[in-house]
Structures are given as structure tokens and as C-alpha cells.
Amino acid sequence: MTYSTTFSFRIPTVIEYGAGRLKTLPALVQTLGGCRILVVGDPGIKAAGIMDRVMDTLGNADIQAWEFTDVKSDPAVQSVTHGIAKARSLQCDLVVGVGGGSALDTSKAIGLMLGNTGTIKDYVGIDKVPNAGAPVIAIPTTAGTGSELTIWSVLSDTESDAKISIGSVFNCPRIGLLDPELTVSMPAHVTAATGMDALTHAVESCVCKANQPITEALTHKAIFLIAKSLRNAVADGQHIAARGDMLLASAMAGIAFNATRLGLVHAFALPLGNKFGIAHGLANAIMLPSVMAYNASHNIAGYAAVAELLNDGEKWKKPIDAARYAAHAVATLRRDVGITRTLSDFGVTERDFDEIIDEAMKSGNVLVNPRFPSREDMAALLRHGMHGTVEDVQRN
């Protein structure tokens, strides 16, 4: 496989993994010198009792902690602003994020701003943050975003009606605490959508133009684990082994795309989420197979490897056949985990294409995609997303 001629790879986050590892949280807080803790979650995490478990774990160790649960499914800049104000008023010196990508992205942004001036919007883009913030411990309760290990926080800016992204090594949590027991309360449909999100991260990272040996190894293992365990995790939420595989796969894919960026699926996902309220993992699941089919001829070896990982090592006589099969294998997995909705179900019509394409083409993910698309190509991919079809937009 062809790699970037030069590359960088770094992971500043310590990973603590294992069932029941939540009990180590007080010791981890102490290693980072934390005394006054802001625990960031969302109302769903609170309702599921997970926030109380975290607060009790800290309280039983006589660590002062306060809750902040003003986090929605598409975290808003306003939530970050409120969280920063609360953390500063309480003189918090460490942030614990608990939940899915929304809670973790919010907690990271709050921690970041405890060491920087201005507003979070001052740091939109990549590598624009001058100082480290307060340390963050990220505890995922879903297995999809990889936010516990990534440089990115993606937020909704209600003033501009757009998604904004802040990317910085200073935005990485100091510790990612991965406890599969905390993911068992995920409903099946959330397990499916977040699992497809993790798969999208892995596939797009391993086939993009910035692919490198280290990220390829991580993404291949992630794809293997997802193929092995996503169906089991959806069918039986108490399946700890499957939950653990998915949590590891999500983390591995997150580490990888820190270094590589992603591709067209994620370029589409931001405007689809922002303008139509499509959950990020679901938007990725809808668009991934058709984008894979579109890209296949421009990274045959990469997609052929994905096909083998998804189909338990089966070999094809012609690599191009394997590469094209990969898209259909993902479509089958998507169906098997119960994802059948299309863009049309969310009200997307061809009248919306220009606005979606305009925003998608601004994404840095387009530049690393295996194939640079025309607007006509982008429109064709959206049509496939509207109808749930998997076809190569252009063979050559």
C-alpha cells in the first residue's frame, strides 16, 4: 500500500482500559493533581444513573466535585460558555467528561478554556490554541466517536447556524478511562449508530491520502473488531466482550484519524447533522457505503484490505472485485444492525443539494479523500443517500 512520504504520529492521552475500571477514577484524579472537579455529562447520562456512579466514586474518596449536565446531542457553544463560567466560579482545576461524543467534546472544550483567554470560537480550526488547559479525564459511555482520544471538539454555533471544529493537541484528554461496563446501558439503536460511526472513522482513515503504517495497523484492527462484535453488541447489550471490542475499536479509530483526517463521509455528515438534525453516526452510516463504492477504484488495495477484514479473510481473484465488495459488506452490516433510514426520511430533497455541497466542500476531509469529487459527483452520492442505494458513481 502507498503511504504518505512523511508523517507525524502522537498520542498524548494515557489509556486506562478494563471492565470495572471506573473505581480507579479517584487515583487518576490524584495523579493529575486535581482537587476541585467539574463532572460534565448530559441529561441522558444522569437519567441512566451513570453520573451518580461517577459522583459517588469521587465523593467516597473525599474529592470535591460538581455536576454540569447542560449538554445536548449537538453540543452548543453556549453550553461550553456556561460550563466554563461554572468551572471558573468554583475554581475547578480538573474536568471529568462522561458520556458520548457530545459530552466529551464539551468537557474537552471547557478544560481547554480554563487555560486560555477569549471564547472557544477564537480557536476554530487546527493548532490555534496557545496554551494547555486544565487536565481532562474522558470516560466514554458509547463506542463510536473516539472523542476520549482525539484532538477535536465539534460544536454547534447557533449564531452562524453551522458546526465548528476546534483541533489541538491541547484539546486531547490527559486520560481516557475505557470501562466497557459503562456502555451496557446504550440502547440497541444507539449502539448501532455509534458502531457505524467508529467503522466510518476506521475505513476513512485507512484509505485516505494521509494513510501511514501506524494508523493503518490501528484501523485494520478496529475494522476487524467491529466486524466481529457490532452485531453481537446490538443484539445483546449485556455482552461485555462485544462491548469491550467496540470500545477498543472506537478508541483505535479515534487515535488513527487524529493523524490522518477522514474523507467524504465526514464532509457530508456535518451539514447533514447541522441542517437536518441527523445524528452524526446515523449520517455516517447512511453515506458510507456509497462513498466507499465511489472511492474504490482510487484506492483498490486499501478497500480490498477492508473487504477481507469485513468478510473474515475471504480472498478474491481480482483486487478490484474485493474493493467494490467492501461497500456492499458495509451496507449488509448496516442493515443487520437495523439501520434502514435514508436521507429522504429526514426531509432531504434535491433542492437542498447545493447548500449541503457548499458546506461539505469546505471540509478539510475532502482534500485527503482518495478521490477529489466534482459537484456532480457529490450530488450523485447524495441521491444514493436519499434512496439507500450502493452504486459506483463513476467507474473510471
Phi, psi and omega in degrees: 000147180274132180247167170303145181292328173225154178203162174238149178213128178210148175218101183279357186265133172278132179258125173244114187238143169148147177298131180084005184287353176304329182297343179273359185304314180302318179295322179293320176301316182294324179295335179266002177077020182282136178237327182232113195247132168262121180258115185257126176216200176226169182302327179294320177294322177296314181295328181282354179086359183288322178299318179297322178297318180294313181297320178295320180299318179287316182297322179294341176260013179060037176258127180288129182212147179231145180273148168220114185236021178278064183229127178257176184296328170249093190300134185260153174306322181299321178297318178298317180300316179294320180295320177298315181299317180294316181298318180291320181295329180268000181057044179290142181241005178202145179241134172248122176258132183228121176141205177273196185301325182296312180294319182291318178298321178294315181297321179296318181293322177297311179302318180301316185284347176289350176241009183222160182262174178080212179239165181299332181291343177291346188242021177296135183117204182235137176059042177252000183271124186279332189229153171292149177260200173289147179296147180236134169252121184254127182239098182286141174245003171235167181234082183199310189283328187070014185299337179295350183228002187259164179276356192256143161237126179250123186232158175265127176258103184292336180291320180259358181054049181212160172273140176238151182234135175244120181237121180199146175298332177290346180271356177285135172301152175286326180223134169253115182260106187255102181242107182302334180298334182280355180258355186289341180277355177298129174297160183301318183292328177287320176303317181295311184293317180290326176295321177291330174298312178299319179297319179298317177303314184294312183294311183295323179294318187282343180253355186284170184293340180266012178307143179215165186301320183291313181291327178298317179298318179295315183290324178297318178294321179298314180298317178301314181294321179293316177300324181286324197234347183297314180302318180295320181294324178289319184288326183220098183297340181272003182285092187297323180297316179293319177300318179295318177300317182292323178295319177293318180299317178299316180296315181298317179295322178296317177301319183294311186284349167307321186268337191246342197066200189228248183187201187296327180302314180287332174299320177288324190298324182296306178294327178295322177288317184291318187268337185235002177068024179280124179306143189304311181296324179290319176300318178297317181298321181294319188269339189300309184299317182291324177294321177299316179298320179296320184278342194307317184289349182256000169205071186299313182297319181297312181287330175296321177296320177299318180300316180296320179293324181282338186243033173058041172082008179300143181253148176243149179293321181247125180304325181296327178294319177296316181301317180286330177296327185307318181297320180288329176295321178292320178299322178294316178299316179304314179295317184297330180266010170090014179265108183235354183288154180237174178299326179300327180294341179257010176089009178288131175232171180296339176295339181271351190301313185301317181293318178297314183294319179304314181287320181298321183291346177280347185288137174295344178292336180296321186292332181262357176300146182304336186222129180276124188269150166275169176297325178296320176298316181298319179296320179297320178295321177296324177298317177299320178296329178290330186250354179073025181266160179232098179222150174287123182295322181208121188290327188252000000 
